[in-house]
Amino acid sequence: MEEKKSLKITLIFTICFFVFIVSFFSVWKVSLSEKRVSASADSEKIKITASFYPIYIMLLNLTDGIDDVEVSLLAPAETGCLHDYQLTTGDMKLIEKCDILVVNGSGMEDFFDKAFSLKKNSVVVASDGFKPFDGNPHVWVSVSGAIYEVQKITEGLCSLDSKNSESYKKNYLIYIEKLNALEQKMKTSLAPFAGKKIITFHEAFPYFAKEFGFEISAVIEQEPGTVPSAKELAKIIESIKSVTNRGEEVALFAEPQYSSSVAKIISNETGLSVYELDPCVNGQLEKNAYIEGMEKNLSVLMNAFSEEKK
């Protein structure tokens, strides 16, 4: 009797173990299959890499809703302008793996020589054909410049990824409509202040100033991190006093990405308030970040020029 009971227990245990093994391998097989499908889907995606923040924001808009496209950012969002940026090993791997590399051009990515050679047939240069002022690469800081670059990027994407060309064109029209509205809003709002003199933190705003009719009286730092000498600083202060002594108005601007300590020295010596103009080189990784940044600049400018009249 005991022997039969033991045999029965052994049989039940064997059946349960068998059922467990079958179930385990069934689940494992399904999971493995799903992973393979996911990996296959990822490998089939068009990988687009932006050199830095403003280009990335443009790409977020142009690739919106396109499932088989993946956009990545090379220089970290907090980098700002690429004046002193150095490519890392990780950057080179990202460039090697991407299908399309999108850069600003006009000298902004001079350190990309090796990367350009790696991707020479799949590089989109946003400022290609744009006539730079004195070699200045900050094309996107002007809204019309951003519109130019969005158009060039769209042309490049359509050429290199023809399968998604219609989607790129559709997204282009949506984003361009927003940028055109932004440009018109800013031109209308800032028209009364045409001819006003401004002092900017570094050489990021010549296209912006031209677009909205401002005159750049001085630049605090020709390159971020290159603090002006005592002689240069004295010259800036003297030029400001010369302007204000003639009864002309001038507005002083720092940038949110950099220390405003030098601007504060100028402020103390001249009595000017310090405001911030954003060249939109970093910020939130969201589609509307550029437009929101420019609208904030509009608000700052309106406030600065209104304060001058008080």
Protein Blocks (a to p, Z undefined) as FASTA:
>chain_A
ZZmmmmmmmmmmmmmmmmmmmmmmmmmmmmmmmmmmmmmmmmmpccdddfblmlmmmmmm
mmgoiakbccddfbdfklmpaklgccdfklmmmmmmpmbdcdebjolammlmmmmmmmmm
mcccfkgoiacehhiaklmlpmklmmmmmmmmmmmmmmmmmmlmmmmmmmmmmmmmmmmm
mmmmmmmmmmmmgoiacddfblmllmmmmmnopacfbdfblbghiacdfklmmmmmmmmm
mmmmnopacdddddfkbccklmmmmmmmnopacddddehlaccddfklmmmmmmmmmmmm
mmmmmmmmZZ
